[in-house]
Amino acid sequence: MKNLPSIYSELESDVIDKVFKNNFDKLSPHFFKLMSEWTIGGYNLFKDLDKYTILIYLISKQFEFYRRNNLNITYDNFYKNKPLEIEKINLIKISVDLEIPKENVRRKIIELEKKGIIKKKGKKIIIDRSNYISTQPINTLKNLSNLLSIFSKILKGEKIIKNELTQAEINNLIKQNFSFCWYQFYKFLFPYCLRWKNHFGDLEFFSILATIVLNSRTQIDKKLKGIESYVEEWRSTMIKHKIRGINAMSISEITGIPRPTVVRKLKILVKKKYISYDKNKLINIDLSKKNFEEMAKIQDLNINSFNVFTKRTFNQINVS
């Protein structure tokens, strides 16, 4: 790995935000892939995104402990052959933080116990390595490193930093600073999931729609000046652009969600004016003005949150 230059000054949030939004056509496909595949991976582990979210929420408490105590734990050390101990489970706090009804949290915790994924030892909760290793973010780290590498190339092209970093270099640097970077990633991830969950009612709807968006996504060649106008034009063009749609079976195969569930939720998405069927019974994005505007607001919040994560991560690994 090449030597990194010393950081001269911190990258600022407004700079990161401007570059991300002004290069939305180049970065958004990789961002959508990162988040879509995270959702799909979580669903496929338990066939229950709430249960998966509860588990990684418990694991995230360890990263909060490291952060409070200014400890840097590498990726390899975190996933060494040892159990993960966390403080006692507070059902009310989990319910409030994840916006899952308390009784649902209790039931899913019991299910995790029955499966041997978590164990109680006095007041402590033990997550055995053989169980929490299943949450190891191999694919997420790969997609994230790829996105940040492309971002660094753009930053270098705009003379904001001196050196771009490859995907392998960023992957390695995140692993070296894993407890810090993943603490920041979780600070982005949980609000991201909650925003879409609150909008759709559950994350399965989001996973299905994200799959349709990825299928419908198109590159925009027109480069616009200005931040907001560019993002808005990208969204508008992507929504209006009609390509060969996708069917329910393909969505089921991609997401892991059973086909009957996909079909049922697609009917709801049609009724609520998110999608439509073409003459070949294939599905495409077809948003009402209200849905478009509401989703654009959520997307803006999520982009801003991701850019805070990006700024802190780049500054931690001394990208300059």
Secondary structure, DSSP 8 states (H G I E B T S, - for coil): --------S---HHHHHHHHHHTHHHHHHHHHHHHHHHHHHHHHHHS-HHHHHHHHHHHHHHHHHHHHTT----HHHHTSSS-EEE----HHHHHHHHT--HHHHHHHHHHHHHTTSEEEETTEEEE-HHHHGGG--HHHHHHHHHHHHHHHHHHHHTTSSS----HHHHHHHHHHTHHHHHHHHHHHHHHHHHHHHHHHSSHHHHHHHHHHHHHH--------SSHHHHHHHHHHHHHH-----B-HHHHHHHH---HHHHHHHHHHHHHTTSEEE-TTS-EEE---HHHHHHHHHHHHHHHHHHHHHHHHHHHHTT--
